[in-house]
Amino acid sequence: MPIRIPEDLPAYQTLEQEHIFVMPKNLAEHQDIRPLRVLILNLMPKKIETETQLMRLLSNTPLQVDVDLLQVVHNSKNTAQSHLDAFYKNFQEVYHDFYDGMIITGAPVEHIAYEEVDYWKEFCEILDWSKKHVYSTMYICWAALAGLYYHYGIEKHMLDKKLFGIFPHMVETDTPLLRGFDDVFPVPHSRHAEIKREDIENHPDLHILSYSPLAGVFLVESKNGRQFFLTGHTEYERDTLKEEYFRDLEKGLPIDVPFNYFAGDNPNCEPVFSWRCHANLMYSNWLNYCVYQKTPFDLKKLENMSY
């Protein structure tokens, strides 16, 4: 089944060339099936790249998914304003809407205290709004750290150096989100901060689904099963870390060769794309088991299902 997005969105052409089933909204509206409604709050600087990565993963299920893109009030330097005006909504435009699922991306602001991030107030308003307007929310990287801090008071801890590369992770809890996963699976990480395992274990409303001896806590679930916090970037494509590595080198920033990424750890070789299958499976599991099979058909009922 297709993902439903505007036909003139740049991701549409990219996904169509990859033979991924996308459907223009005007055609999908003639079908007698209610698509899942998913909202993506995109905080990443390169928004077109990130939205394409996420839509690629959301398209890999038998479910029809209707995607809306959300932005915060922030001066974007890496995405054309014309693209934002054409495809992104602001918070007021979705305020009265309801969604089966929401994805909140990472953001390059780990070094800044949460309350000093220029869109922190709006970010918190969106998180509060989601309790009555979204059934299941997935938080990625910085959003995971920030979401755990805002909802549960979990502090972030800065690392001595950037955690950067592809790290092995273990499944710790039998959960629908990781159904079909191998006992050990790879996940990309690119971050300067972490959350402590003991802080999650000591909180009565959270539990750890996946952990890495090298990268720490990766996946945390709220006890109500409606929030998932991912400290890594399963959505990354083959060359994402490569581009980040060489970009940092050109800027003269301290950066190690990404761990377990290039063949033979040689940056002159092509990266090994080792996490794609698990990334597709996780998003498929999320849409199927955590959203589609649990969300109410009438989304307005979410107002009475607040968590």
C-alpha positions in Angstrom: 0.0 0.0 0.0 1.2 3.5 -0.7 2.4 6.5 1.3 0.2 9.5 0.5 2.1 12.8 0.0 1.8 15.8 -2.3 2.9 15.0 -5.9 5.1 18.1 -6.1 7.0 17.3 -2.9 10.7 16.6 -3.8 10.5 13.3 -1.9 7.7 12.1 -4.3 10.0 12.0 -7.3 12.8 10.4 -5.4 10.7 7.6 -3.9 8.9 7.0 -7.3 12.3 6.5 -9.0 13.1 3.9 -6.3 9.9 2.1 -7.2 8.4 2.9 -3.9 4.6 3.0 -4.0 3.6 6.6 -3.5 0.1 8.0 -4.3 -0.9 11.6 -4.9 -3.5 12.9 -2.4 -6.1 13.6 -5.0 -6.2 9.9 -6.1 -6.1 8.5 -2.6 -9.1 10.6 -1.5 -11.3 8.5 -3.8 -10.6 5.4 -1.9 -13.0 4.2 0.9 -10.3 3.4 3.4 -9.1 5.8 6.1 -5.3 6.2 5.8 -3.2 6.5 8.9 -2.4 10.1 9.7 1.2 10.7 10.6 2.7 14.1 11.5 6.5 14.7 11.1 7.9 17.5 13.2 11.1 18.1 11.3 13.8 19.9 13.4 16.8 18.9 11.2 18.6 21.5 9.2 18.5 19.6 5.9 14.7 19.1 5.9 14.3 17.6 2.4 17.0 15.0 3.1 15.4 14.1 6.5 11.8 14.0 5.2 12.8 11.8 2.3 14.6 9.3 4.7 11.5 9.1 7.0 9.0 8.8 4.2 11.1 6.0 2.6 10.7 4.0 5.8 7.0 4.9 6.3 6.2 3.7 2.8 7.4 0.1 3.4 4.2 -1.3 4.9 0.8 -2.5 3.5 -0.8 0.5 5.1 -1.8 3.8 3.5 -0.2 6.6 5.3 -1.1 10.3 5.0 1.9 12.5 6.0 1.8 16.1 7.2 5.0 18.0 7.8 5.3 20.4 10.7 7.9 23.1 11.5 8.5 25.3 14.5 9.0 29.1 14.3 12.8 29.1 13.6 15.0 30.7 11.0 16.0 27.8 8.8 19.3 28.3 7.0 19.6 25.1 5.0 16.1 24.8 3.5 14.6 27.2 1.0 11.7 29.2 2.4 9.7 28.4 -0.7 9.9 24.7 0.2 8.8 25.4 3.8 5.9 27.6 2.6 4.7 24.9 0.1 4.9 21.8 2.2 5.1 22.6 5.9 2.5 23.6 8.3 2.9 25.6 11.5 1.6 24.6 14.9 -1.5 26.7 14.7 -2.5 25.0 11.4 -2.6 21.6 13.0 -3.7 22.6 16.4 -7.3 21.3 15.9 -6.2 18.2 14.0 -5.7 14.6 15.3 -3.1 12.1 14.2 -2.5 8.3 14.6 1.3 8.9 14.9 3.9 11.6 15.1 7.7 11.5 14.5 9.9 14.2 16.0 13.3 14.4 14.5 16.7 15.2 16.1 18.3 18.7 16.0 21.9 19.9 16.2 21.4 21.6 19.6 22.7 19.1 22.1 25.3 21.5 23.4 22.6 24.0 24.4 20.6 23.8 27.6 17.0 22.8 26.7 15.4 26.0 28.0 17.8 28.1 25.9 16.9 26.5 22.6 15.1 29.2 20.7 12.0 27.1 20.0 11.9 25.3 23.4 8.6 26.9 24.4 6.8 25.9 21.2 8.4 22.4 21.4 6.9 21.9 24.8 3.5 23.2 23.6 3.6 20.6 20.8 4.5 17.9 23.3 1.6 18.8 25.6 -0.8 19.0 22.6 0.3 15.6 21.4 -1.1 14.0 24.6 -4.7 14.6 23.3 -4.1 14.8 19.6 -1.7 11.9 18.8 -1.9 8.2 19.6 1.7 7.2 19.3 4.8 9.4 19.2 8.4 8.5 18.1 11.2 10.8 19.3 14.6 10.6 17.5 18.0 11.6 18.9 17.9 15.1 20.4 14.1 14.9 20.5 14.4 11.7 22.5 16.6 13.4 25.0 14.4 16.4 25.2 11.2 14.4 25.3 12.5 12.3 28.2 13.5 15.5 30.0 10.2 17.3 29.5 7.9 14.4 30.2 9.8 12.5 32.8 12.6 14.8 34.2 15.4 12.6 32.8 18.6 14.7 32.5 21.0 14.5 29.5 24.7 14.0 30.1 27.4 15.4 27.7 29.9 12.9 26.3 33.6 13.5 26.3 33.6 13.2 22.5 31.0 12.6 19.8 29.4 9.2 19.7 29.7 8.5 16.0 29.3 5.3 13.9 27.4 2.1 13.7 27.0 0.3 17.0 25.7 -3.2 18.0 22.6 -3.2 20.1 20.7 -5.9 22.0 17.0 -6.5 22.4 16.2 -6.4 26.1 12.4 -6.6 26.2 9.9 -8.6 24.2 8.1 -5.8 22.4 6.0 -5.5 19.2 8.2 -2.6 18.1 11.2 -5.0 17.8 9.3 -8.1 16.6 11.4 -10.1 14.2 14.7 -8.4 15.2 17.9 -10.4 15.6 19.3 -10.6 19.2 22.0 -8.1 18.1 21.4 -5.4 15.5 23.2 -2.3 14.2 22.1 1.3 14.7 23.8 4.6 13.5 24.5 7.1 16.2 25.7 10.7 15.9 25.4 12.7 19.1 27.3 14.5 21.9 25.0 13.6 24.8 23.4 10.5 26.4 20.9 9.4 29.0 22.0 7.1 31.9 20.6 3.6 32.1 20.0 3.9 35.9 17.9 7.0 35.4 15.5 5.1 33.1 15.5 2.0 35.3 14.7 4.1 38.4 11.7 5.7 36.7 8.4 3.8 37.2 6.8 5.0 33.9 9.7 4.0 31.6 11.5 0.8 30.5 14.4 0.1 28.2 13.8 -1.9 25.1 17.3 -1.9 23.6 20.8 -1.2 24.9 24.3 -1.2 23.5 27.4 -1.9 25.6 29.2 0.7 23.4 26.5 3.3 22.7 24.4 3.0 25.8 20.6 3.3 26.0 19.1 3.2 22.5 15.3 2.6 22.8 13.0 3.6 25.7 9.3 3.0 25.9 6.7 4.7 28.1 4.8 2.2 30.2 1.6 3.2 28.4 3.1 2.0 25.2 2.4 5.3 23.3 5.9 7.0 23.4 9.1 5.7 22.0 12.5 7.4 22.5 15.3 6.5 20.1 18.8 7.9 20.8 20.1 6.7 17.4 19.3 7.4 13.7 17.8 4.3 12.1 16.5 6.5 9.3 20.0 7.4 8.1 20.9 6.4 4.6 24.2 4.8 3.5 26.1 8.1 3.0 24.7 10.2 5.8 27.5 9.6 8.3 30.1 9.8 5.4 28.9 13.3 4.5 28.9 14.4 8.1 32.4 13.1 8.6 33.9 14.9 5.7 31.9 18.0 6.5 33.4 18.2 10.0 36.9 17.5 8.6 36.5 20.5 6.2 35.4 22.7 9.1 38.4 21.6 11.2 36.3 20.1 13.9 37.5 17.2 16.0 36.0 14.0 14.5 36.9 10.4 14.5 36.4 8.0 11.6 32.8 6.6 12.2 33.0 3.4 14.2 32.3 0.2 12.2 31.1 2.1 9.2 33.6 2.2 6.3 34.9 -1.0 4.9 38.1 -1.8 6.8 37.5 1.5 8.8 39.1 3.2 5.7 37.3 6.5 4.9 38.4 6.1 1.3 36.2 3.0 1.0 32.4 2.9 0.6 30.3 2.7 3.8 28.7 -0.7 4.6 24.9 -0.3 4.7 24.3 -2.7 7.6 21.2 -1.3 9.3 18.6 -0.9 6.5 16.6 -4.1 7.1 16.2 -3.5 10.8 15.2 0.2 10.2 12.5 -0.8 7.7 11.2 -3.5 10.1 11.1 -1.2 13.1 9.0 1.5 11.3 6.8 -1.2 9.8 6.3 -2.7 13.3 5.5 0.8 14.7 2.8 1.6 12.1 1.3 -1.9 12.3 1.5 -3.0 15.9 1.8 0.2 17.8 -0.4 2.5 15.7 -2.8 0.8 13.3 -3.9 -1.9 15.6 -4.5 0.4 18.6 -5.5 3.8 17.4 -9.2 4.6 17.4 -10.9 4.9 14.0 -12.5 8.2 15.1 -9.4 10.2 15.9 -11.4 12.7 17.9 -11.7 10.1 20.6 -8.0 10.8 21.4 -9.2 13.8 23.4 -10.5 11.3 26.0 -7.4 9.1 25.9 -4.8 11.6 27.2 -1.8 10.2 28.9 
